[in-house]
Amino acid sequence: MVAALDTMTGQIRRVVRGVGADLTECVAHPDTGGALIGTALPDWIKLRNLVTKAACVFPGIRTQSWDIALTDRGPVCLELNYGGDLNLAQLAEGRGVLDEAYRSHLSECGYRC
């Protein structure tokens, strides 16, 4: 399962699983039946602050994707991925990632779009 989040609040907006013809949206957790849509990830502001600070440590990596663990002690950085898996974001959002903001970022990094 992969989720699309509201980046300001950390609330889950959409959850999907599967790919292609087997892609389905999930509104509830398949094992527990608990609601997924509208659920906010814990410590979202702390997570955003942590990633913002951590990103500055690697200024040469202009497109970063972080794996963060949500623990009882707060968010913990696990690893930095160069670029990230854009396919996951596209599946979660139900649309492509090449919007105007991402085009601008790529252009600033020297890519032609």
SULUR-V418672 format. One record per residue. N is the residue number from 1. PHI is phi in radians with two decimals (none if undefined). OMEGA is omega as a letter, one per 30 degrees, with the letter a starting at -180 (999 if undefined). D_CENTER is the distance of its C-alpha to the mean C-alpha in Angstrom with 1 decimal. Layout:
# SULUR-V418672
{{N;PHI;OMEGA;D_CENTER} {N;PHI;OMEGA;D_CENTER}}
This chain:
# SULUR-V418672
{{1;none;l;12.4} {2;-2.42;a;8.9} {3;-2.09;l;7.6} {4;-1.67;a;6.7} {5;-2.02;l;6.7} {6;-1.34;a;9.3} {7;-1.21;l;8.2} {8;-1.47;a;11.8} {9;-1.93;a;12.6} {10;1.37;l;9.7} {11;-1.38;l;11.4} {12;-1.32;a;10.4} {13;-1.79;a;11.5} {14;-2.74;l;11.6} {15;-2.32;l;11.8} {16;-2.30;l;13.3} {17;-2.53;a;15.0} {18;1.46;l;17.3} {19;-2.46;l;17.6} {20;0.97;a;20.2} {21;-1.14;a;23.0} {22;-1.62;l;21.7} {23;-1.21;l;18.3} {24;-2.33;l;18.6} {25;-1.51;a;16.8} {26;-2.09;l;17.0} {27;-1.75;l;17.9} {28;-2.30;l;19.1} {29;-1.12;a;18.5} {30;-1.15;a;20.8} {31;-1.65;a;22.6} {32;-1.72;a;23.0} {33;1.37;l;22.9} {34;-1.17;a;21.0} {35;-1.08;l;19.1} {36;-1.85;a;15.4} {37;-1.14;a;15.1} {38;1.59;l;15.5} {39;-1.25;l;14.9} {40;-1.73;l;13.3} {41;-1.20;a;11.7} {42;-1.20;l;14.6} {43;0.99;a;15.0} {44;-1.05;a;12.1} {45;-1.13;l;14.3} {46;-1.06;l;15.3} {47;-1.07;l;11.8} {48;-1.06;l;11.2} {49;-1.12;l;14.8} {50;-1.06;a;14.5} {51;-1.15;l;11.8} {52;-1.07;l;13.8} {53;-1.20;a;16.9} {54;-1.11;a;15.8} {55;-1.07;a;14.8} {56;-1.19;l;18.4} {57;-1.25;a;19.8} {58;-2.16;a;18.8} {59;-1.12;a;19.8} {60;-1.33;l;20.7} {61;-1.72;a;17.3} {62;-1.35;l;16.2} {63;-2.05;a;12.9} {64;-1.97;l;11.0} {65;-2.35;a;8.0} {66;-1.83;l;8.5} {67;-1.72;a;9.1} {68;-2.15;l;10.2} {69;-1.65;l;12.7} {70;-1.66;a;13.7} {71;-2.06;l;17.5} {72;-1.22;l;20.6} {73;-1.78;a;21.0} {74;1.81;a;17.7} {75;-1.20;a;14.4} {76;-2.30;l;15.3} {77;-1.22;l;14.0} {78;-1.76;l;14.4} {79;-2.84;l;13.8} {80;-1.83;l;12.8} {81;-1.97;l;12.2} {82;-1.27;l;13.9} {83;1.43;a;12.0} {84;1.55;a;9.5} {85;-1.70;a;9.8} {86;-1.12;l;9.5} {87;-1.04;a;11.1} {88;-1.11;l;8.3} {89;-1.10;a;6.5} {90;-1.18;l;10.1} {91;-1.11;a;11.0} {92;-1.10;a;8.6} {93;-1.40;a;9.7} {94;1.33;l;13.1} {95;-2.77;l;13.8} {96;-1.25;a;13.7} {97;-1.69;a;11.7} {98;-1.44;l;15.1} {99;-1.53;a;15.6} {100;-1.10;a;18.0} {101;-1.12;a;15.6} {102;-1.26;l;14.2} {103;-1.04;l;17.9} {104;-1.09;l;19.0} {105;-1.03;a;16.8} {106;-1.09;l;18.0} {107;-1.09;l;21.5} {108;-1.09;l;21.5} {109;-1.51;l;20.7} {110;1.65;l;23.7} {111;-1.63;l;22.5} {112;-1.71;a;24.3} {113;-2.03;999;22.4}}
